Amino acid sequence: MLAELTWPLAWQASSQLASDKGCYNCHGTALSGEAPSFERLASKLSRYQGDPDGEQEFVTKFLTGEMFQHIDAHEQLTPESAKALIHWLVEGGK
């Protein structure tokens, strides 16, 4: 029962985190440049549902790879906020 109560709060927190970090500026309804939509990202990352090791591998790849570099908003993410945002997307990003 407790998990049922806390999960929606965690879901909202990730949406709020995306808003706080400015993610919607590029990935929201008005896409910027080549930025994929949240829906597209969530679809791609859904393959990690139920696979915490795979999800963590993607987080590490995100933080150290090309998609993290040279994008100011990405570079300002902490490892914790990147992990939370990616988990939010893995779970559907809504």
Number of C-alpha atoms within 10 A of each C-alpha: 5 6 8 8 9 10 11 11 12 13 20 14 16 21 20 14 17 21 13 11 16 14 17 17 15 17 20 17 11 11 14 13 8 8 14 14 17 20 16 15 17 20 15 13 21 18 13 19 14 11 12 12 10 14 20 15 13 17 20 14 13 18 19 11 11 10 12 17 13 9 10 9 14 17 14 12 15 11 14 10 15 21 19 20 24 23 23 22 25 22 18 19 22 12
